[in-house]
Amino acid sequence: TSDPGLAVCFRPHSRLLEADSKSMRSMSGSRRNSGSSLVSSSSASSNLSHLEEDTWILWGRIVNEWDEWRRKKDKLLKELIRKGIPHHFRAIVWQLLGNATDMPVKNQYSELLKMSSPCEKLIRRDIARTYPEHDFFKGQDSLGQEVLFNVMKAYSLVDREVGYCQGSAFIVGLLLMQMPEEEAFCVFVRLMQEYRLRELFKPSMAELGLCIYQFEYLLQEQLPELNVHFRSQSFHTSMYASSWFLTLFLTFLPLPIATRIFDIFMYEGLEIIFRVGMAILQYNQTDLIQLDMEGMSQHFQKVIPHQFDSCPDKLILRAYQVKYNPKKMKKLEKEYTTIKNKEMEEQIEIKRLRTENRLLKQRIETLEKVKAYTEQFVHGLQTQLEQSRLQEAELLSALKEMQDKVLDLEKRSSSLPDETNVAQLQEELKQVKLRELETLRSFRELQDIVTELNQRWQHHTSRGGGHWKESPKKNALNELQDKLMSLKLREAQTQAELKEVKLKNLQLESQNQIYSKAVSRHEQESAALQERLQNALSHNKSLQSQLNEMKRKQAESDCKSKEEVMAVRLREADSMAAMAELRQKIAELEIQKEEGLIQGQLNHSDSRQYITQLREQIAELKNEVRHTHTHIHTHTHPHTHYSTYSIFVHLSTYSACWLFPSQQVYSICMALRLALTDHKSILQFEKCINNGQKPRHRSHCSPFFLFPK
């Protein structure tokens, strides 16, 4: 739908243009009817201006009647867009093509600019590299760079999944060259939503991979030689075509040609990108095949972009000569999706297997570590057990020594004060030290007094020579003074001796205190040794319990192994019993076969003659058995009380009655000579014979019952 406001604005201009076009058509018609053959340069320039005026009128009508043109004249509109939209109509036509004339997001634009985006640094970094030669964007902090930053920031806030992607700024820059920033923002939002650009610019860039896959198919189908050359030179499609799809040729071709391609892209979508790319490769196929990888890179950068500067229509015409099948492209899209899904499943499976492998490795490493740890632990327990036994012996000897010391210390400590008197002793020690200090001080004072008296005495003796010259009173006074001095000296010496005695007493008391402290330390050491002994005993008990636990586990494992061995032996016994039963069945079948053969022989011969022969052979065997009766009777089974003779007689009778052949009876008797082992079979066999009955089981009359397997 078109914008009604824009339509109203263009209506008066379109009416004027229509009137001018009618007058121009009448003038051109009169000129054609005049039949003039000469056309001057002025008439040619006037025709060009008339064409421009007609284009303006036509595009004004298209904009004014946009809905009708889209419904009824869509093919004509497509042809006009392929020829190029006039520069002054591009803004409104792009908005009409993208259906971006009235979008709710336009009202949010001013609010978005006030917000902060996490992509602002990236946008600022890339803005200076967007159209650096264009006047609108040239220079730092220019108007073009500012509005470009605003639009990119606003979109990064609207679509936080995409945010900002390098390359999208060129598309926004082209829009800003044609329209204000709010309208450019709306058109860019519509392009991202409706023209597959959002999938191209997602962080995964899955749509770009699809475009490269589809383009490689077109290249392989239409230019197989060039495709083979690219592969031989390892010149991948993504190396030159990624920028074509991400920037729509805006960074590859000059701006006028890229703008023409963008006109068509706004109407037809990414199809024009495939067509133009294939047209460029077709046009340069001959030159590219002759170049190596570096030469092709230089050719793409310097030669191809300027090949169509003079005639952009030539590139557009070539692009629409390229074969493009939309159904095939849809099929390729499904194939690519299937391939990617398989790759994703394989990657998920690989990740799962890697995770399982890593977990298994970790589990194996853990088990190996546990195994090594358990081995080390068992070895450590054994060594600890040995060490604990040694330590136990050492501790026992040390315990005996310490017990002796403890007894000695108890004897010595019995004479020492109790713990309750320790505080009093400490106070007394302090007082003794104070008295010692006072004694020392007084001792020093006495020493000073003694030295003073000595000095006075020496001074007095020095004057004693002149006493005889003095008067008798003075002499008597001097004598008294001498006696007094001598008394003071003796008093001072006595005091000094007293102080010395007290000092010795204090020293003895201090030594007593020291000895008492030593005794207390010895007591503490003995208590510590007793505590260590208790700890060692408890540790020994714990080690002993661990050892008992290990022995118990070992015994349990031995029991389990014995049970398993017994189970295996029981299974072997069962299998041997089954084998014995099978062998017994085989023997029965053989006996049945022999009985059948014997029965057939008796039916075809004289039975009486055959029985007499059997009786004669049995009589001979009886005589032989009588000679060997004593020897065989001593070698019979201890549990068997039957003689070989009696069994032989029963067998002979049984053979006559039940048609035993003589050779079989003889073999049975020979077997009896070797061993009589199956006691139960013999009892059953004789019971049957004594009752005059045929044995119920043929194994009773078979020679095999004498040979247990």
Residue, then its C-alpha position, 0 to 999 in steps of 0.5 A: t500500500s502506498d502512503p496517502g500523504l505522499a500520493v497527495c503531495f505528488r498529485p499536482h506535480s503529476r497532473l502538470l507532468e501529464a499535461d506537458s507530456k500530452s503537448m510534447r506528444s502532439m508536437s513530436g507527432s506533428r514533427r514526425n508528420s512533416g517528414s523532415s529528415l535532418v535532425s540538428s544537435s539542438s533537436a537531439s538535446s530537446n528529445l533527451s530532455h523530453l525523455e527525462e520529462d516523460t520519465w518524471i511524469l511516468w514515475g510520478r504516475i507510478v508513485n501516485e497510483w502505486d497500488e494499481w500498478r502493483r496489482k495490474k501492471d506488475k510486469l511493466l513495473k518490473e521492467l521499469i525498475r530494471k532500467g533504473i529508478p530516477h534518483h529523485f524518486r528512489a526514496i519514496v519508491w524504495q519505501l513503497l517497495g519495502n512497505a516501510t511507509d508507515m511502521p510502528v517502529k518509526n515512533q520508537y526511533s527517538e526513544l531508542l537514540k536515548m538508550s545505550s547499546p552494547c555495540e556502540k564501540l564497534i559501530r564507532r570503530d567501523i563508521a570511519r571505514t564506511y564510504p570513506e571517499h563519499d562527501f556525505f560521510k567524509g570527515q570525523d563527526s560529520l553529519g553522515q557519520e552521526v546519522l549512520f551511527n544513530v541508525m545502526k545503534a537504534y537497530s542494535l537495540v531493536d534486534r539484540e540477537v543480531g546487534y551489529c554486524q560489519g557490512s550492514a553499515f554500507i546498506v544503511g549508508l546507501l539508504l541515508m544518501q536517499m532519505p532521512e534517518e527515520e525513514a532509512f531506519c524503517v527501510f533497513v528494519r524491513l530489509m532485515q525482516e523480509y529480504r533474508l538479510r537478518e539471517l545473513f547477519k546473524p552470528s551463525m551466518a547460516e544464510l550466507g552458507l546457504c547462498i554460497y552453496q547455491f552459488e557454487y552449484l550455479l558455478q559448477e553447472q554453468l561455468p564448469e571449467l572456471n569451477v575446476h580452475f578455482r578448485s585447483q587453485s584453492f580459490h574458494t567461493s567465500m573468498y570473493a562472493s561473501s562480500w557480494f551477499l553481505t553488502l549487495f555489491l556496495t563495496f565491490l562495484p562503483l556506487p552508481i552500478a551498485t545503486r541500480i542493483f539495489d533498485i532491483f534487489m528491493y523488488e526481486g530480492l537476492e536473485i539479482i545478486f546471484r545473477v550479477g555474480m554469475a554474469i561477472l564470472q561469465y564475462n571474466q572467465t577467459d581471463l581468470i582461467q589464465l591466472d593463479m590465485e594471487g592474480m585472480s585476487q588482484h583481478f577481482q580487486k582492481v579490474i572487475p569493479h571498473q569494467f562496467d563504469s561506462c555502461p551499467d545496462k550491459l551488466i544488467l542485460r548480462a545478468y538476466q541472460v544467466k539461467y536461474n531456476p527458483k525451484k532448483m534453488k528451493k531444492l538446493e536450500k532443502e539439500y543444504t538444510t538436510i546436510k547441515n542438520k546431519e552435520m549438526e547431528e554428527q557434531i552432537e553425536i561426536k560431542r556426546l561420544r567425546t563427553e562419554n569418552r572423557l568420562l570413561k577416561q576419567r572413570i578409568e583414571t579414577l579406578e586406577k588411582v583408587k586401585a593404586y591407592t588401595e594397594q598403597f594403603v594395604h602396603g602402608l597398613q602392613t608397614q604400619l602394622e610392622q612398625s606398630r609392633l616394633q613401636e609397641a615393643e619399644l614403648l613397652s620397654a620405655l613404659k617399664e623404664m618410665q614406670d621405674k622413673v615414676l616410682d622413683l619420682e613418686k618417692r622423691s616427690s612425696s617429700l616435696p610440697d603439694e600443689t596447693n602450696v605452690a602459690q605460697l612458695q612463689e610468694e615466699l620466693k618473691q619475698v626471699k628475692l626482696r630480702e636478698l636485695e635488701t641484704l645485698r644493699s645492707f651488705r654494701e653499706l656495711q662494706d662502705i662502713v668498714t672501708e671508712l673505719n679502716q681509713r679512719w683506723q689507718h689515719h689514727t695509727s698514723r698519728g699514734g707515734g706522738h701520743w707519748k708527748e701528749s698529756p695523760k688525759k689525752n692518752a686515755l681518751n685516745e685509748l678509749q677511742d682505739k677500743l671503741m674503734s676496734l669494737k666498731l670494727r668487730e661489730a661491722q665484721t660480725q654484721a658482715e658475717l651475719k649478712e653472709v650467712k643470710l645470703k647463703n641461706l637465701q641461696l640454699e632456698s633458691q636452690n631448693q626452689i629450683y630443685s622443686k621446679a625440676v621435680s615438677r617438670h619431671e612429673q609433667e614429662s612422665a605424664a606426657l610419656q604416659e599420655r604418649l603411651q596411651n595414644a600408642l596403645s590406642h593406635n595399636k588397637s586401631l591398627q589391630s582392628q583394621l588388620n582384623e577387618m582386612k583378615r575378615k574381608q580376606a576370609e570372606s573373599d576366600c569363602k566366595s572363591k571356594e563357593e565359586v569353585m564348588a559351584v564350578r565343580l558341581r556344574e562339572a559333576d552335573s555335566m559328567a552325569a549327563m554324559a554318563e546318561l548319554r553313554q548309557k543310552i548309547a549302550e542300550l541302543e547298541i544292546q537293542k541292536e544286538e538283540g535284534l540281530i540275535q533274534g533274527q539268527l535264531n529265527h533262521s536256525d535250529s533253536r534246539q541245536y543252538i541251545t545245546q551248544l550254548r549249554e556245552q559252552i556254559a558247562e566249560l565256563k563253569n569248570e573254568v570258574r570253579h578253578t578261579h573261584t578262590h582267587i576272584h573271591t579275594h578281589t571282589h568289592p568290599h561291599t559285594h558278598y556275591s561270588t563270581y560263580s553264583i553270578f555266572v550260574h545266574l547269567s548262564t541260566y538267564s542266557a538260556c532263558w533269554l537267548f543270550p549269546s555265549q560270547q556275550v556271557y563269556s565277556i560278562c564273566m571276564a569283566l567280572r574277573l576284572a572288577l565288581t564295582d556296581h553293587k546296586s546293579i548286581l543286586q537288581f540283576e540277581k533279584c530279577i534272576n531269582n524271581g525268574q523275571k526279565p530285568r526291567h532295564r536292559s542296562h542290568c544285563s549289559p556288560f557296561f554296568l560292570f564298568p562305571k565311567 
